[in-house]
Amino acid sequence: QYQNVPFPIDRGKAAVMKTLTSFSRIVTGFDYEMKNIAARNGVVLTERVDVLTGPFVHLDLWVCGTFEVRDEKITLWRDYFDLASGTGQLLISPLRALLR
């Protein structure tokens, strides 16, 4: 399972890959800065800044992620981010690109 909260959950590898691949329509670069990470009993919590870039996109998103791991495989990946902040950045991204 994969979920970018507040969007719907993707279940199964094909659905997850479809969602992640759809990002490539506007995002051509990805980086992150890990702020904090903790793990216990097969659950990993991350606090990070995801940096998504593209020709007309530049997003710095503060993200908290939850990963559940079983048999060395991620069985659940859920990211939480501020949708209002992301939307605002998405709206000004073309202007930022022109000013670069």
All heavy atoms as an XYZ file, in Angstrom:
801
protein
N       0.827     -1.185      0.000
C       0.000      0.000      0.000
C       0.872      1.249      0.000
O       1.914      1.278      0.621
C      -0.867      0.040      1.246
C      -1.908     -1.026      1.337
C      -2.761     -0.840      2.581
O      -3.061      0.264      2.974
N      -3.120     -1.942      3.186
N       0.399      2.264     -0.707
C       1.073      3.559     -0.742
C       0.001      4.632     -0.639
O      -1.047      4.533     -1.289
C       1.862      3.730     -2.033
C       2.351      5.135     -2.277
C       3.386      5.668     -1.507
C       1.772      5.941     -3.241
C       3.832      6.965     -1.718
C       2.218      7.235     -3.466
C       3.248      7.742     -2.702
O       3.685      9.026     -2.904
N       0.279      5.650      0.182
C      -0.661      6.756      0.274
C       0.064      8.058      0.520
O       0.897      8.157      1.410
C      -1.680      6.533      1.395
C      -2.733      7.626      1.436
C      -3.784      7.413      2.503
O      -3.600      6.648      3.434
N      -4.900      8.096      2.355
N      -0.256      9.047     -0.282
C       0.145     10.416     -0.054
C      -1.076     11.064      0.599
O      -2.013     11.462     -0.087
C       0.464     11.108     -1.389
C       1.883     11.581     -1.479
O       2.549     11.778     -0.475
N       2.339     11.769     -2.692
N      -1.101     11.088      1.915
C      -2.256     11.611      2.646
C      -2.392     13.090      2.308
O      -1.395     13.814      2.363
C      -2.050     11.393      4.162
C      -3.172     12.020      4.964
C      -1.912      9.907      4.482
N      -3.508     13.575      1.850
C      -4.878     13.101      1.996
C      -5.442     12.397      0.763
O      -6.655     12.262      0.644
C      -5.642     14.400      2.244
C      -4.960     15.379      1.355
C      -3.496     14.978      1.407
N      -4.614     11.944     -0.162
C      -5.112     11.296     -1.369
C      -5.438      9.829     -1.089
O      -5.000      9.265     -0.087
C      -4.088     11.437     -2.495
C      -3.806     12.876     -2.843
C      -2.583     13.459     -2.533
C      -4.776     13.646     -3.449
C      -2.336     14.787     -2.831
C      -4.532     14.984     -3.759
C      -3.307     15.549     -3.440
N      -6.185      9.180     -1.997
C      -6.584      7.785     -1.768
C      -5.395      6.827     -1.705
O      -4.317      7.111     -2.227
C      -7.461      7.462     -2.986
C      -7.872      8.775     -3.551
C      -6.765      9.742     -3.218
N      -5.621      5.687     -1.107
C      -4.609      4.635     -0.960
C      -4.481      3.858     -2.275
O      -5.487      3.517     -2.903
C      -5.002      3.659      0.169
C      -5.048      4.376      1.507
C      -4.059      2.463      0.221
C      -5.623      3.524      2.634
N      -3.245      3.576     -2.674
C      -2.975      2.659     -3.782
C      -2.664      1.296     -3.176
O      -1.806      1.195     -2.295
C      -1.779      3.126     -4.613
C      -2.057      4.391     -5.395
O      -3.193      4.540     -5.882
O      -1.145      5.219     -5.527
N      -3.337      0.285     -3.659
C      -3.096     -1.067     -3.165
C      -2.514     -1.921     -4.282
O      -3.052     -1.951     -5.380
C      -4.395     -1.688     -2.659
C      -4.880     -1.060     -1.384
C      -6.149     -1.749     -0.857
N      -6.474     -1.302      0.485
C      -7.116     -0.172      0.773
N      -7.484      0.629     -0.199
N      -7.380      0.156      2.027
N      -1.411     -2.594     -3.993
C      -0.773     -3.458     -4.970
C       0.321     -2.740     -5.735
O       0.293     -1.521     -5.909
N       1.294     -3.520     -6.157
C       2.471     -2.972     -6.833
C       2.098     -2.194     -8.096
O       2.633     -1.114     -8.349
C       3.441     -4.103     -7.170
C       4.755     -3.636     -7.724
C       5.715     -4.800     -7.928
C       7.040     -4.322     -8.466
N       7.991     -5.432     -8.623
N       1.179     -2.705     -8.895
C       0.809     -2.033    -10.144
C       0.209     -0.660     -9.874
O       0.548      0.318    -10.550
C      -0.165     -2.900    -10.946
N      -0.670     -0.560     -8.885
C      -1.304      0.725     -8.565
C      -0.280      1.720     -8.024
O      -0.302      2.906     -8.374
C      -2.434      0.522     -7.558
N       0.628      1.233     -7.180
C       1.678      2.104     -6.629
C       2.574      2.609     -7.752
O       2.867      3.813     -7.837
C       2.497      1.368     -5.549
C       3.712      2.192     -5.134
C       1.623      1.039     -4.343
N       3.001      1.720     -8.636
C       3.874      2.124     -9.741
C       3.166      3.109    -10.667
O       3.788      4.051    -11.165
C       4.351      0.898    -10.529
C       5.330      0.031     -9.752
S       6.777      0.948     -9.163
C       7.512      1.479    -10.692
N       1.876      2.933    -10.892
C       1.114      3.860    -11.737
C       1.138      5.264    -11.135
O       1.377      6.247    -11.838
C      -0.321      3.368    -11.897
C      -1.164      4.245    -12.780
C      -2.575      3.688    -12.929
C      -3.425      4.630    -13.766
N      -4.802      4.155    -13.875
N       0.915      5.361     -9.821
C       0.926      6.667     -9.157
C       2.312      7.286     -9.204
O       2.469      8.458     -9.558
C       0.442      6.545     -7.702
O      -0.935      6.158     -7.718
C       0.593      7.850     -6.957
N       3.331      6.528     -8.837
C       4.690      7.070     -8.824
C       5.137      7.477    -10.234
O       5.783      8.508    -10.409
C       5.661      6.064     -8.212
C       5.434      5.748     -6.731
C       6.406      4.670     -6.257
C       5.540      6.993     -5.872
N       4.764      6.699    -11.233
C       5.108      7.025    -12.615
C       4.384      8.284    -13.073
O       4.938      9.076    -13.844
C       4.770      5.840    -13.545
O       5.508      4.692    -13.104
C       5.134      6.140    -14.994
N       3.168      8.497    -12.590
C       2.412      9.689    -13.000
C       3.114     10.973    -12.550
O       2.972     12.014    -13.191
C       0.983      9.646    -12.470
O       0.947      9.865    -11.073
N       3.879     10.906    -11.460
C       4.628     12.080    -11.015
C       5.632     12.530    -12.075
O       5.959     13.708    -12.173
C       5.383     11.806     -9.710
C       4.499     11.555     -8.519
C       4.952     10.752     -7.481
C       3.241     12.114     -8.402
C       4.169     10.518     -6.365
C       2.440     11.891     -7.295
C       2.900     11.090     -6.271
N       6.132     11.588    -12.863
C       7.181     11.920    -13.842
C       6.666     12.799    -14.978
O       7.457     13.307    -15.759
C       7.811     10.645    -14.402
O       6.882      9.936    -15.199
N       5.356     13.009    -15.050
C       4.819     13.915    -16.079
C       5.267     15.349    -15.844
O       5.449     16.105    -16.786
C       3.300     13.854    -16.100
C       2.754     12.576    -16.626
C       1.245     12.636    -16.743
N       0.730     11.283    -16.747
C      -0.336     10.896    -16.093
N      -1.056     11.752    -15.407
N      -0.730      9.653    -16.136
N       5.419     15.731    -14.558
C       5.828     17.109    -14.269
C       7.115     17.184    -13.458
O       7.756     18.217    -13.430
C       4.718     17.900    -13.541
C       4.356     17.255    -12.208
C       3.487     18.052    -14.415
C       3.480     18.116    -11.339
N       7.490     16.087    -12.820
C       8.686     16.072    -11.967
C       9.779     15.272    -12.664
O       9.574     14.103    -12.991
C       8.375     15.463    -10.587
C       9.635     15.322     -9.761
C       7.336     16.295     -9.847
N      10.929     15.920    -12.881
C      12.051     15.225    -13.521
C      13.225     15.020    -12.572
O      14.155     14.304    -12.892
C      12.530     16.007    -14.756
O      12.860     17.337    -14.361
C      11.454     16.045    -15.834
N      13.156     15.650    -11.391
C      14.226     15.490    -10.414
C      13.655     15.338     -9.014
O      12.607     15.896     -8.691
N      14.331     14.544     -8.219
C      13.893     14.327     -6.841
C      15.111     14.246     -5.933
O      16.092     13.591     -6.258
C      13.087     13.025     -6.717
C      12.759     12.672     -5.294
C      11.690     13.273     -4.651
C      13.527     11.764     -4.585
C      11.387     12.972     -3.332
C      13.241     11.451     -3.273
C      12.171     12.051     -2.645
N      15.030     14.918     -4.806
C      16.054     14.828     -3.775
C      15.340     14.949     -2.435
O      14.145     15.275     -2.391
C      17.091     15.937     -3.936
C      18.415     15.613     -3.237
O      18.543     14.512     -2.665
O      19.311     16.463     -3.272
N      16.046     14.680     -1.372
C      15.445     14.807     -0.046
C      16.521     15.172      0.958
O      17.701     14.926      0.748
C      14.730     13.521      0.382
C      15.687     12.379      0.629
C      16.196     12.128      1.897
C      16.118     11.575     -0.423
C      17.095     11.095      2.116
C      17.011     10.550     -0.210
C      17.495     10.315      1.062
O      18.394      9.300      1.270
N      16.080     15.757      2.042
C      16.960     16.027      3.173
C      16.319     15.373      4.391
O      15.233     15.775      4.817
C      17.098     17.534      3.403
C      17.979     17.873      4.590
C      18.012     19.364      4.886
O      17.524     20.164      4.069
O      18.532     19.712      5.956
N      16.964     14.349      4.904
C      16.434     13.636      6.061
C      16.672     14.473      7.311
O      17.791     14.890      7.583
C      17.110     12.267      6.204
C      16.467     11.364      7.212
S      14.796     10.847      6.800
C      15.054      9.871      5.335
N      15.611     14.734      8.047
C      15.700     15.499      9.292
C      15.805     14.560     10.490
O      16.655     14.728     11.353
C      14.485     16.418      9.457
C      14.337     17.453      8.360
C      15.474     18.444      8.414
C      15.262     19.574      7.413
N      16.289     20.581      7.489
N      14.909     13.580     10.555
C      14.892     12.605     11.652
C      14.389     11.277     11.126
O      13.590     11.218     10.196
C      13.961     13.075     12.790
C      14.484     14.302     13.488
O      15.492     14.257     14.171
N      13.801     15.430     13.286
N      14.856     10.208     11.772
C      14.399      8.868     11.415
C      14.404      8.014     12.679
O      15.295      8.145     13.518
C      15.278      8.260     10.297
C      14.671      6.956      9.782
C      16.710      8.100     10.727
C      15.294      6.479      8.470
N      13.376      7.182     12.803
C      13.271      6.289     13.965
C      12.662      4.970     13.495
O      11.858      4.947     12.562
C      12.388      6.919     15.050
N      13.058      3.896     14.151
C      12.543      2.587     13.779
C      12.312      1.737     15.009
O      13.071      1.803     15.984
C      13.518      1.881     12.840
N      11.237      0.941     14.949
C      10.954     -0.017     16.011
C       9.955     -1.046     15.490
O       8.949     -0.698     14.878
C      10.359      0.682     17.237
C      10.179     -0.278     18.424
C       9.657      0.411     19.638
N       8.261      0.759     19.377
C       7.523      1.485     20.189
N       8.018      1.968     21.286
N       6.272      1.746     19.899
N      10.250     -2.307     15.747
C       9.341     -3.408     15.426
C       8.817     -3.372     13.984
O       7.629     -3.546     13.745
C       8.161     -3.426     16.403
C       8.596     -3.645     17.833
O       9.603     -4.304     18.095
N       7.867     -3.079     18.764
N       9.697     -3.129     13.038
C       9.304     -3.163     11.635
C       8.615     -1.908     11.126
O       8.113     -1.894     10.004
N       8.584     -0.859     11.937
C       7.991      0.416     11.507
C       9.083      1.478     11.511
O       9.808      1.626     12.495
C       6.829      0.848     12.430
C       6.271      2.194     11.992
C       5.727     -0.208     12.441
N       9.199      2.196     10.391
C      10.183      3.264     10.249
C       9.425      4.578     10.065
O       8.539      4.668      9.215
C      11.106      3.022      9.039
C      12.120      4.148      8.895
C      11.813      1.666      9.161
N       9.774      5.572     10.880
C       9.182      6.899     10.770
C      10.249      7.860     10.281
O      11.370      7.851     10.786
C       8.648      7.373     12.118
C       7.614      6.471     12.790
C       7.250      7.022     14.161
C       6.379      6.335     11.921
N       9.896      8.682      9.291
C      10.840      9.660      8.764
C      10.232     11.052      8.827
O       9.028     11.229      8.664
C      11.225      9.370      7.300
O      10.057      9.463      6.478
C      11.857      8.008      7.154
N      11.092     12.009      9.063
C      10.749     13.426      8.948
C      11.784     13.996      7.992
O      12.987     13.894      8.248
C      10.837     14.093     10.313
C      10.480     15.550     10.315
C      10.641     16.183     11.692
O      11.477     15.709     12.493
O       9.945     17.166     11.943
N      11.304     14.561      6.875
C      12.242     14.947      5.827
C      11.670     16.085      4.991
O      10.492     16.404      5.075
C      12.557     13.741      4.939
C      11.355     13.216      4.195
C      11.644     11.891      3.474
N      10.616     11.606      2.497
C       9.500     10.953      2.762
N       9.264     10.489      3.961
N       8.607     10.752      1.796
N      12.519     16.660      4.164
C      12.093     17.628      3.163
C      12.323     16.977      1.802
O      13.454     16.619      1.469
C      12.879     18.955      3.272
C      12.465     19.901      2.147
C      12.664     19.601      4.627
N      11.244     16.784      1.049
C      11.343     16.257     -0.307
C      11.442     17.437     -1.265
O      10.661     18.396     -1.159
C      10.116     15.424     -0.665
C      10.105     14.064      0.019
O      11.074     13.734      0.726
O       9.111     13.327     -0.166
N      12.381     17.367     -2.188
C      12.569     18.426     -3.176
C      12.252     17.825     -4.541
O      12.964     16.952     -5.025
C      14.009     18.984     -3.146
C      14.167     20.091     -4.168
C      14.362     19.469     -1.745
N      11.157     18.298     -5.131
C      10.721     17.832     -6.439
C      10.916     18.960     -7.434
O      10.467     20.091     -7.203
C       9.253     17.415     -6.396
C       8.949     16.243     -5.459
C       8.487     16.767     -4.119
C       7.914     15.343     -6.054
N      11.594     18.653     -8.544
C      11.888     19.672     -9.540
C      11.500     19.195    -10.934
O      11.421     17.996    -11.198
C      13.381     20.056     -9.536
O      14.167     18.876     -9.731
C      13.778     20.724     -8.226
N      11.269     20.159    -11.794
C      10.951     19.905    -13.191
C      11.041     21.214    -13.934
O      11.360     22.249    -13.345
N      10.744     21.197    -15.224
C      10.860     22.424    -16.017
C      10.081     23.607    -15.419
O      10.550     24.728    -15.446
C      10.300     22.023    -17.388
C      10.477     20.544    -17.450
C      10.335     20.060    -16.040
N       8.908     23.351    -14.886
C       8.096     24.422    -14.308
C       7.665     24.109    -12.884
O       6.663     24.641    -12.401
C       6.867     24.686    -15.185
C       7.236     25.184    -16.541
C       7.214     24.341    -17.638
C       7.649     26.498    -16.713
C       7.578     24.794    -18.893
C       8.023     26.956    -17.972
C       7.988     26.105    -19.052
N       8.418     23.246    -12.218
C       8.053     22.823    -10.861
C       9.270     22.889     -9.955
O      10.357     22.448    -10.331
C       7.510     21.373    -10.864
C       7.238     20.884     -9.460
C       6.267     21.261    -11.710
N       9.067     23.457     -8.782
C      10.062     23.365     -7.711
C       9.300     23.356     -6.388
O       8.716     24.355     -6.006
C      11.059     24.521     -7.724
C      12.123     24.330     -6.692
N      13.357     23.826     -7.013
C      12.117     24.516     -5.355
C      14.078     23.730     -5.900
N      13.334     24.149     -4.889
N       9.285     22.200     -5.753
C       8.577     22.038     -4.487
C       9.547     21.592     -3.405
O      10.321     20.657     -3.611
C       7.464     20.986     -4.610
C       6.405     21.183     -5.678
C       5.502     19.964     -5.748
C       5.599     22.425     -5.408
N       9.502     22.263     -2.270
C      10.214     21.834     -1.066
C       9.127     21.453     -0.067
O       8.532     22.331      0.555
C      11.060     22.973     -0.481
C      12.158     23.424     -1.424
O      12.943     22.564     -1.844
O      12.215     24.625     -1.735
N       8.856     20.168      0.056
C       7.752     19.712      0.892
C       8.260     19.064      2.169
O       9.049     18.122      2.123
C       6.892     18.692      0.140
C       6.181     19.178     -1.113
C       5.516     18.014     -1.826
C       5.167     20.250     -0.757
N       7.785     19.557      3.303
C       8.072     18.927      4.585
C       7.162     17.717      4.678
O       5.941     17.837      4.593
C       7.790     19.900      5.730
C       8.393     19.448      7.003
C       7.840     18.581      7.897
C       9.661     19.804      7.531
N       8.686     18.377      8.943
C       9.820     19.124      8.748
C      10.687     20.634      7.090
C      10.951     19.248      9.526
C      11.813     20.748      7.870
C      11.945     20.066      9.069
N       7.761     16.537      4.832
C       7.011     15.284      4.783
C       7.347     14.427      5.994
O       8.507     14.343      6.400
C       7.359     14.492      3.493
C       6.613     13.172      3.440
C       7.084     15.318      2.253
N       6.331     13.807      6.560
C       6.526     12.766      7.566
C       6.053     11.465      6.934
O       4.945     11.402      6.395
C       5.748     13.065      8.842
S       6.446     14.441      9.765
N       6.889     10.460      6.968
C       6.557      9.189      6.331
C       6.541      8.043      7.318
O       7.283      8.041      8.298
N       5.675      7.083      7.030
C       5.600      5.839      7.796
C       5.828      4.692      6.827
O       5.186      4.633      5.777
C       4.215      5.677      8.449
O       3.976      6.768      9.321
C       4.128      4.374      9.236
N       6.754      3.827      7.180
C       7.018      2.638      6.384
C       6.885      1.420      7.280
O       7.486      1.379      8.353
C       8.450      2.665      5.811
C       8.725      3.850      4.932
C       9.153      5.052      5.471
C       8.558      3.760      3.562
C       9.415      6.150      4.667
C       8.816      4.853      2.743
C       9.237      6.051      3.306
N       6.098      0.454      6.852
C       6.033     -0.822      7.554
C       6.789     -1.837      6.715
O       6.571     -1.941      5.506
C       4.582     -1.258      7.766
C       3.850     -0.360      8.745
C       2.430     -0.802      9.022
O       2.030     -1.912      8.578
O       1.711     -0.045      9.691
N       7.688     -2.566      7.371
C       8.569     -3.494      6.677
C       8.352     -4.901      7.222
O       8.367     -5.116      8.444
C      10.053     -3.075      6.854
C      10.975     -4.036      6.121
C      10.272     -1.644      6.388
N       8.134     -5.845      6.306
C       8.026     -7.267      6.666
C       8.851     -8.073      5.673
O       8.757     -7.837      4.470
C       6.566     -7.732      6.599
C       5.761     -7.282      7.777
C       4.389     -7.943      7.830
N       3.481     -6.990      8.436
C       2.458     -6.414      7.842
N       2.151     -6.734      6.616
N       1.712     -5.536      8.469
N       9.640     -8.986      6.181
C      10.489     -9.833      5.333
C      11.325     -8.994      4.368
O      11.438     -9.302      3.179
C       9.642    -10.847      4.556
C       8.874    -11.776      5.476
O       9.433    -12.171      6.526
O       7.707    -12.089      5.158
N      11.887     -7.883      4.893
C      12.770     -6.978      4.154
C      12.082     -6.286      2.976
O      12.736     -5.814      2.056
C      14.023     -7.716      3.686
C      14.835     -8.270      4.853
C      16.116     -8.958      4.415
O      16.472     -8.873      3.223
O      16.760     -9.569      5.273
N      10.747     -6.207      2.993
C      10.003     -5.520      1.946
C       9.075     -4.495      2.589
O       8.504     -4.735      3.663
C       9.175     -6.497      1.121
C      10.023     -7.449      0.313
C       9.191     -8.292     -0.585
C      10.117     -9.194     -1.388
N       9.413     -9.970     -2.368
N       8.929     -3.356      1.927
C       7.994     -2.346      2.405
C       6.578     -2.814      2.069
O       6.254     -3.050      0.899
C       8.275     -0.971      1.757
C       9.665     -0.471      2.171
C       7.192      0.044      2.133
C      10.119      0.767      1.422
N       5.742     -2.968      3.089
C       4.370     -3.399      2.874
C       3.383     -2.237      2.989
O       2.244     -2.357      2.552
C       3.981     -4.502      3.879
O       4.150     -4.002      5.213
C       4.832     -5.742      3.675
N       3.832     -1.149      3.594
C       3.006      0.054      3.683
C       3.921      1.262      3.632
O       4.953      1.288      4.296
C       2.216      0.100      4.992
C       1.480      1.428      5.209
C       0.028      1.306      4.811
C       1.592      1.871      6.641
N       3.554      2.242      2.816
C       4.301      3.500      2.715
C       3.259      4.603      2.727
O       2.411      4.685      1.838
C       5.119      3.510      1.435
C       5.788      4.807      1.082
C       5.896      5.941      1.832
C       6.467      5.085     -0.148
N       6.587      6.903      1.153
C       6.953      6.405     -0.074
C       6.698      4.353     -1.301
C       7.651      7.000     -1.111
C       7.399      4.952     -2.329
C       7.881      6.257     -2.228
N       3.299      5.407      3.757
C       2.325      6.497      3.886
C       3.081      7.787      4.175
O       3.851      7.862      5.121
C       1.355      6.191      5.014
C       0.222      7.193      5.108
C      -0.788      6.812      6.189
N      -1.493      5.591      5.827
C      -1.554      4.506      6.603
N      -0.966      4.483      7.780
N      -2.229      3.451      6.215
N       2.880      8.796      3.341
C       3.502     10.112      3.526
C       2.433     11.131      3.884
O       1.348     11.144      3.290
C       4.219     10.570      2.249
C       5.583      9.940      2.069
O       6.157      9.469      3.062
O       6.084      9.933      0.934
N       2.771     11.976      4.839
C       1.889     13.063      5.264
C       2.581     14.382      4.931
O       3.753     14.557      5.248
C       1.660     13.015      6.782
C       1.093     11.727      7.276
C       1.923     10.648      7.588
C      -0.279     11.573      7.454
C       1.397      9.451      8.056
C      -0.812     10.385      7.918
C       0.030      9.326      8.217
O      -0.489      8.148      8.684
N       1.850     15.295      4.301
C       2.414     16.601      3.972
C       1.293     17.628      4.008
O       0.112     17.289      4.008
C       3.114     16.589      2.615
C       2.171     16.448      1.447
C       1.816     17.563      0.705
C       1.633     15.218      1.105
C       0.946     17.449     -0.362
C       0.762     15.096      0.043
C       0.412     16.210     -0.698
N       1.674     18.887      4.016
C       0.712     19.985      4.061
C       0.252     20.286      2.637
O       1.004     20.853      1.840
C       1.368     21.210      4.697
C       0.433     22.396      4.818
O      -0.716     22.332      4.329
O       0.851     23.403      5.417
N      -0.956     19.887      2.317
C      -1.491     20.062      0.969
C      -1.568     21.537      0.582
O      -1.271     21.901     -0.558
C      -2.870     19.408      0.852
C      -3.535     19.441     -0.516
C      -2.662     18.765     -1.574
C      -4.905     18.782     -0.458
N      -1.925     22.405      1.518
C      -2.020     23.841      1.211
C      -0.656     24.408      0.820
O      -0.539     25.164     -0.145
C      -2.597     24.600      2.401
N       0.377     24.030      1.549
C       1.725     24.491      1.230
C       2.161     23.971     -0.139
O       2.721     24.706     -0.947
C       2.708     24.034      2.308
O       4.030     24.305      1.933
N       1.907     22.694     -0.399
C       2.276     22.105     -1.682
C       1.548     22.757     -2.840
O       2.138     23.048     -3.881
N       0.268     23.023     -2.661
C      -0.523     23.668     -3.707
C      -0.015     25.086     -3.971
O       0.132     25.499     -5.126
C      -2.015     23.696     -3.315
O      -2.463     22.351     -3.115
C      -2.854     24.358     -4.400
N       0.267     25.821     -2.907
C       0.809     27.173     -3.063
C       2.114     27.176     -3.821
O       2.319     27.990     -4.734
N       3.007     26.244     -3.464
C       4.289     26.165     -4.174
C       4.087     25.775     -5.638
O       4.788     26.273     -6.519
C       5.203     25.149     -3.491
C       5.745     25.613     -2.161
C       6.755     24.618     -1.629
O       7.730     24.293     -2.297
N       6.520     24.146     -0.417
N       3.138     24.878     -5.877
C       2.866     24.449     -7.245
C       2.379     25.622     -8.100
O       2.758     25.754     -9.265
C       1.824     23.329     -7.234
C       1.688     22.485     -8.478
C       3.008     21.837     -8.853
C       0.623     21.425     -8.278
N       1.586     26.491     -7.496
C       1.057     27.647     -8.227
C       2.141     28.674     -8.563
O       2.076     29.316     -9.611
C      -0.064     28.311     -7.429
C      -1.342     27.485     -7.291
C      -2.319     28.168     -6.345
C      -1.987     27.236     -8.645
N       3.135     28.837     -7.683
C       4.183     29.825     -7.968
C       5.397     29.226     -8.667
O       6.284     29.957     -9.097
C       4.630     30.576     -6.690
C       5.297     29.639     -5.707
C       3.483     31.329     -6.063
C       6.028     30.352     -4.583
N       5.431     27.909     -8.823
C       6.570     27.251     -9.471
C       6.885     27.783    -10.862
O       8.059     28.014    -11.181
C       6.369     25.732     -9.533
O       6.585     25.154     -8.283
N       5.896     27.981    -11.740
C       6.242     28.510    -13.073
C       6.926     29.886    -12.994
O       7.859     30.149    -13.742
C       4.893     28.604    -13.780
C       4.040     27.584    -13.092
C       4.485     27.626    -11.656
N       6.485     30.730    -12.088
C       7.102     32.037    -11.925
C       8.543     31.885    -11.433
O       9.456     32.553    -11.934
C       6.290     32.893    -10.953
C       6.827     34.296    -10.684
C       6.906     35.099    -11.978
C       5.957     35.006     -9.671
N       8.759     30.986    -10.470
C      10.117     30.730     -9.981
C      11.011     30.257    -11.114
O      12.173     30.636    -11.211
C      10.103     29.707     -8.849
C       9.559     30.247     -7.552
C       9.454     29.178     -6.518
N      10.773     28.792     -6.014
C      10.947     27.876     -5.071
N       9.931     27.272     -4.512
N      12.164     27.563     -4.663
N      10.466     29.393    -11.996
C      11.246     28.867    -13.111
C      11.644     29.982    -14.077
O      12.764     30.005    -14.583
C      10.451     27.791    -13.846
N      10.726     30.899    -14.325
C      11.035     32.009    -15.230
C      12.090     32.956    -14.657
O      12.877     33.547    -15.389
C       9.756     32.795    -15.548
C       8.764     32.074    -16.433
C       7.458     32.883    -16.522
C       9.328     31.831    -17.813
N      12.108     33.088    -13.328
C      13.055     33.989    -12.688
C      14.433     33.377    -12.510
O      15.371     34.078    -12.173
C      12.499     34.459    -11.337
C      11.223     35.288    -11.425
C      10.693     35.607    -10.024
C      11.462     36.578    -12.209
N      14.570     32.081    -12.715
C      15.860     31.420    -12.573
C      16.810     31.794    -13.658
O      16.639     32.134    -14.708
C      15.703     29.900    -12.560
C      15.431     29.389    -11.183
C      15.490     27.882    -11.146
N      14.149     27.443    -10.779
C      13.570     26.340    -11.198
N      14.194     25.551    -12.004
N      12.382     26.006    -10.815
